[in-house]
Amino acid sequence: MKSDGPPAPAYLEDAPDRATVDHGVALGAAITAGGQSRRFGRDKALYAVQGVPLLHRVAASLEESAPKLLIAPAGRYALPGWTTRPDLRPGEGPLAGLETALSVLAGAPAPQWLAFAAVDLPNLTVRYWRLLAGQIVGDSARPVVRAVLGLDDRQRAQPLAGLYHVSLLPQVTALLDAGERRMQALLEHLTPGEAQGTAGSLLVSSKRVEAVCPGAYLNLNTPPP
């Protein structure tokens, strides 16, 4: 299943394929793995797909990023090269995980962009993140857009495998303080388009995503039959 939400009205259908070149943008990385896997019935981060745990599969897709942050309770997982950061708001979902990760980046001089991923997306690859990063316009300190997301085959933006600029932190915190928990709520505050001031999101077409990362948004909310 893919994340719910209204169809995205704008996307980059004919953007050049820059997934295989140096995008020149420094990315931090965060995997949100603080959930309790109720629907899965066991810890899905440790569930193996083709012999590799989901956590390790997603981590491998982010190997080019630094720092690497694992948003999860302390001591739950061992992931070499990754720093575990407990949620600032435990049990409040991935939007709270995004706040935690952006808070870490906000306290460092670089990078300004975060690659943020859910732990249950086994098909993500290095090329997927290169594709998204290659679409960033403007310099990292003063971005033209503040989020880069891909569209699924139903033209819905997928917030659990996206790039987010650190300047979004106050907006994320305000949403959480107001009682909002949905990642989609953040997208609703961003104007989709190729360049919509500093409040916009940039969306990459499903065709472009599928070309470099087939099945990118297949997620495992429940165990396969």
N, C-alpha and C positions, 0 to 999 in steps of 0.2 A: 504494500500500500504506500501511497505517496501522501505528503502533507496536504491538508485541505486548504481551500482558499479560492477567491474569485479569479477568473482568467486574467492573466497579465495583458494589458493592452498594447504594449510596445516591446519590441525585441530586435536584436541584431541579426537579421536573416542572412545578410551578405557580408558580414564582417570577415576580414581575412583570417585565415587559420594561423594563429600565432602560437599554437600549443607546443611547437617543437623548437622554438627559438628562445633565447634568453630574454625574458620579459623585463629585466632590470628593476624589478620592484621587490623590495625586501618584505617578506611575509613572516609574521609570527604564526604559530599554529596552536589550536586548542581542540581537544576532543572532549565532548561532554559525555560523561559516563557515570553520572551521579544518581541515576534513576534506580528504582527497585525492581524493574523488569517484571511487573505483576502479570501482564498479558503473556509474557514469554514463559513464565513458570519457573525460571531459574535465571542465573546471572548471564544475560545474553552477551555481555562483553567477552566472556570466556567461551562462548559457543564457537566451535570450529567449523569453518567452511572450507572444504577441500584441504583439511588438515591444519588450517591456520585460524587461530581465534579471531573473532571479529575485531577486537581491540587492536591486534597486531596488523591486521589487514588495513584498517583505516590509518594507523600510524605510518605504515609503509608508504601510503600515498602522500604523506606530508613530510617525507624525509628531507626535502630541500629547504624546509622552513626552520627558523630559529628566532626566539626561544620556542620550545615545545612544551605545552602545558596540558596536563591531564586533569580535567575538572572532575574530581571524584573524592570520596572520603579518604582520609589519610590511611595508608596501610592496606587498602583494599586490593590494589593491583601493583605489580612490579613491571615496569616498562622502561628498559634501559634507554637513557638519553632524554627521558621525559621527566619534568618536574610536576609532582602532584600538588594541586591547589584545591582545597575543599571549597565547596560552594559558599559564597557569602550569605546566601539564603537557601539553606538545605531544603530539599523537597519541593522547591518552587519551579522546577522545570528548566528547559533549555534557555529561556530568556534570562533567567538568573545565572545560568552558566556562562552566557555571553557577557553579562555584566562583570562576572568574576574575571574572565580572561581579559576583557578590555581594561579593567582596573590595573592589571599587571602591566600591560603595555603602556598605559598612561603614566606609569611611574618610571618609564625608561626613555632614553632619547630616541631609540629606534628599536624595531620598525614601527610604522604607523598603521600598517594594515594587518588584519588578522584573518587567517584561514580557519573557519569554524566549522566543525563537523560533528554529527551525531555518531555514536559508536556502532550503529546498526546498519551501516551502508557498505556492504562488503565489496562493491564493484568500483569504488573510487580509485583513481590512479594519479600518479604524478602528472601525467599529461592533462588530466582534468583541471588541476589547480593551475597549471601553466596557462591553459586556455583562459580561465577567468582572469588571472593576473595580467595577461597580455592585453586585456581590454581597458585597463585602468588608464584614464587620461588625467592630465594635470600632475603637479608634483605632490609628493606624499604629505607635505606640510599643509598645502592648500588644495585639496582635491576638488575636482569638478563634480564628482559623484562620491557618495559615501558608502555605497554597497554595490557589489557585483554578484549577481545571482544567475543561475541557469534556469531554463524553463523545461518542464517535463513534456511528455507527448500530448498532454491536455492543455498546454500553454499556461501552466501554473508555475509561478516562481517557487523555488525550493530553498527555503531559508536555512535548512540544516546542513547545507553543503555550500556555504557562501563566503564571500570576502566582506569584511566590515572594517570601516575606518575608525580609528580610536576616538575621533571627535564625536562619534555616536554615543559615547558613554553617558553623558548627561541625559540624553533622550531615553536611553534604555532604563536608567535609574528612575527617571520620572514615571515611566510606564509601570514599573514594578511597585513604586511607592503608591501609585494610584490603584493598585490591586490587579493590574493586568498581568497575565502569565503567558499569553500567546505570542509566539514569534511572529505570527501574521500581523499582530497589532503594530509591530515595528514597521513592517512593510507598508502598512496602510498610512503611515506618516511620511513615507518617502515617495516622491513623485517619479513614476517610471519614465524612462526615456534615455536617450543617449547622452544628453547633457542638460540637466535641469537645475542650474545653480548649484549650491553646495548642499541641498537637501535631497538630491535625487538618487535614484538607484539606476543601475545599468543592467539590462537583462540580455542574456545570451540565448539565442534560439535553440530549441530542442534539436533541430537538425545538426547544428554545430556541436552541441554537447554529445549527441549520439555518435557523431563521426569520430570523436577522440576518446570517448569513454562509454561504450555500450552498456546500457542498464545502470547508468550512474545512480539513479534514484530508487532502485529496488531496495526496500528496507525490510528488515526482519523484525516485525513487531511480535510475531508468534513463531514458534518452531515450524520449520517446513514439515509437511506430512511425510 
